[in-house]
């Protein structure tokens, strides 16, 4: 929602301001200048990025348009699931979780928390470490190091997409200069033409610089930053799982282990202690 609003504001402010100053909008319509900048930027993007990053761009833009899925309700759902898992582990033992861990898609425990169950990466992450616990792993320090490595790798894979778009944005002003220089070359080749034609050619060349800067700082760069924020929010989701599991491994009660997870969250999405307590109290018996 805010992405669309932002795009409209950028377009309205730039072009609306130009028209309000008495500018001629037709002068800005230079499809060949746009072709030079956008085409060269796209080509450079294809050259500089591996296939798997290129393939994920469309999906990443879709995620940006939808916005982050990790809000307060998502965390109440996650913390409720962790609370139930820790209660079962404390009362029935870790082996009682094996049936849920090995087949999470059919688990009544996981399916009772639909927001979490819909996140395939998070389900896989949690189940992998619960499986290690059911197999007898009890060294919290080793598990913490392994979690950190996996979270960092997962985040780095996503960060490649945001970084690729930011690199593309960084190059667009220079490509705008390339388009402008080509326009100047074209103008010099028509130096014997009337002033009206020369003015049009010079204007077209300057539009190249304008478009390069606008596309970079008005669109592509902000899209890259927006994706980075989305991926950073996902990082905190995994860190919440990590904090809760490590607290459980160190022997804390379920409610306290969940509190460790809650404390790992950013304040804008972190439910209060009492919201978590009320939500968990409403859960069916584990």
PyMOL commands that set and color helices and strands:
alter all, ss='L'
color gray80, all
select helices_A, chain A and resi 2-20+25-28+31-48+51-66+72-92+94-102+104-106+108-111+114-117+120-134+140-188+195-249+254-263+273-281
alter helices_A, ss='H'
color red, helices_A
deselect
rebuild
show_as cartoon
